[in-house]
Amino acid sequence: MIFYTVVIRYSKSREEVGAVVESHREYLNGFVSNGMLLASGPLETGDGGVLWIRTESRKALMEMIEGDPYSLAGVAEFSVLAFEAKKLAPAIAGMLSRETVSG
Protein backbone atom coordinates (compact mmCIF):
# COMPACT_ATOMS: atom_id res chain seq x y z
CA MET A 1 0.00 0.00 0.00
CA ILE A 2 1.37 3.36 -1.02
CA PHE A 3 0.73 6.33 1.26
CA TYR A 4 1.30 9.95 0.39
CA THR A 5 1.97 12.84 2.71
CA VAL A 6 1.03 16.06 0.95
CA VAL A 7 2.41 19.22 2.50
CA ILE A 8 0.51 22.36 1.59
CA ARG A 9 2.27 25.73 1.98
CA TYR A 10 0.33 28.92 1.47
CA SER A 11 1.83 31.14 -1.22
CA LYS A 12 -0.60 34.05 -0.87
CA SER A 13 -1.88 36.24 1.96
CA ARG A 14 -4.05 34.86 4.75
CA GLU A 15 -6.95 36.85 3.32
CA GLU A 16 -6.59 35.19 -0.09
CA VAL A 17 -6.31 31.74 1.49
CA GLY A 18 -9.24 32.51 3.80
CA ALA A 19 -11.44 33.23 0.78
CA VAL A 20 -11.19 29.58 -0.35
CA VAL A 21 -10.58 27.65 2.88
CA GLU A 22 -14.20 26.50 3.24
CA SER A 23 -14.30 25.36 -0.40
CA HIS A 24 -11.05 23.45 0.20
CA ARG A 25 -12.50 21.70 3.26
CA GLU A 26 -15.73 20.82 1.46
CA TYR A 27 -13.73 19.47 -1.49
CA LEU A 28 -11.80 17.15 0.83
CA ASN A 29 -15.01 15.63 2.24
CA GLY A 30 -15.51 13.52 -0.89
CA PHE A 31 -12.06 12.01 -0.47
CA VAL A 32 -12.79 11.14 3.16
CA SER A 33 -15.98 9.41 2.03
CA ASN A 34 -14.19 7.18 -0.48
CA GLY A 35 -11.33 6.34 1.92
CA MET A 36 -8.60 8.10 -0.06
CA LEU A 37 -8.05 10.90 2.48
CA LEU A 38 -7.10 9.43 5.84
CA ALA A 39 -6.31 12.63 7.71
CA SER A 40 -5.91 16.34 7.10
CA GLY A 41 -5.37 19.50 9.04
CA PRO A 42 -3.52 22.77 9.36
CA LEU A 43 0.11 23.03 10.32
CA GLU A 44 0.79 24.22 13.83
CA THR A 45 2.64 27.19 12.31
CA GLY A 46 -0.52 28.32 10.49
CA ASP A 47 1.20 28.63 7.12
CA GLY A 48 -0.22 25.54 5.47
CA GLY A 49 -1.51 22.06 6.11
CA VAL A 50 -1.02 18.33 5.60
CA LEU A 51 -3.02 15.66 3.82
CA TRP A 52 -2.42 11.97 4.48
CA ILE A 53 -3.55 9.99 1.45
CA ARG A 54 -3.65 6.34 0.46
CA THR A 55 -4.08 5.31 -3.13
CA GLU A 56 -2.41 2.93 -5.55
CA SER A 57 -2.54 5.58 -8.27
CA ARG A 58 -0.29 8.63 -8.24
CA LYS A 59 -2.44 9.90 -11.11
CA ALA A 60 -5.50 9.95 -8.83
CA LEU A 61 -3.52 11.88 -6.24
CA MET A 62 -2.36 14.45 -8.80
CA GLU A 63 -5.93 14.86 -10.07
CA MET A 64 -7.05 15.43 -6.49
CA ILE A 65 -4.40 18.12 -5.98
CA GLU A 66 -5.13 19.81 -9.32
CA GLY A 67 -8.85 20.02 -8.46
CA ASP A 68 -8.31 21.38 -4.96
CA PRO A 69 -9.67 24.92 -4.55
CA TYR A 70 -6.30 26.00 -3.13
CA SER A 71 -4.64 24.83 -6.32
CA LEU A 72 -7.31 26.31 -8.59
CA ALA A 73 -7.08 29.69 -6.82
CA GLY A 74 -3.27 29.61 -6.86
CA VAL A 75 -2.99 30.29 -3.12
CA ALA A 76 -0.85 27.29 -2.13
CA GLU A 77 1.93 25.02 -3.27
CA PHE A 78 1.72 21.25 -2.78
CA SER A 79 4.67 18.92 -2.19
CA VAL A 80 4.24 15.16 -2.23
CA LEU A 81 6.14 12.53 -0.27
CA ALA A 82 5.37 8.90 -1.14
CA PHE A 83 6.16 5.86 0.96
CA GLU A 84 5.29 2.20 1.02
CA ALA A 85 4.01 1.24 4.44
CA LYS A 86 5.84 -1.82 5.74
CA LYS A 87 4.41 -1.61 9.26
CA LEU A 88 1.00 -0.46 10.43
CA ALA A 89 -0.48 -0.41 13.89
CA PRO A 90 -3.09 -3.19 14.10
CA ALA A 91 -5.94 -0.72 14.61
CA ILE A 92 -4.95 1.20 11.47
CA ALA A 93 -4.48 -1.96 9.41
CA GLY A 94 -7.93 -3.21 10.45
CA MET A 95 -9.56 0.09 9.62
CA LEU A 96 -7.88 0.32 6.22
CA SER A 97 -8.83 -3.22 5.24
CA ARG A 98 -12.53 -2.33 5.56
CA GLU A 99 -12.52 0.83 3.46
CA THR A 100 -12.80 1.64 -0.22
CA VAL A 101 -9.97 3.44 -1.96
CA SER A 102 -10.32 5.39 -5.16
CA GLY A 103 -7.59 5.30 -7.73
HELIX and SHEET records of a PDB file:
HELIX    1   1 ARG A   14  GLY A   18  1                                   5    
HELIX    2   2 VAL A   21  SER A   33  1                                  13    
HELIX    3   3 ARG A   58  GLY A   67  1                                  10    
HELIX    4   4 PRO A   69  ALA A   73  1                                   5    
HELIX    5   5 PRO A   90  SER A   97  1                                   8    
SHEET    1   A 4 LEU A  37  PRO A  42  0                                        
SHEET    2   A 4 GLY A  48  ARG A  54 -1                                        
SHEET    3   A 4 ILE A   2  TYR A  10 -1                                        
SHEET    4   A 4 ALA A  76  GLU A  84 -1                                        
END                                                                             
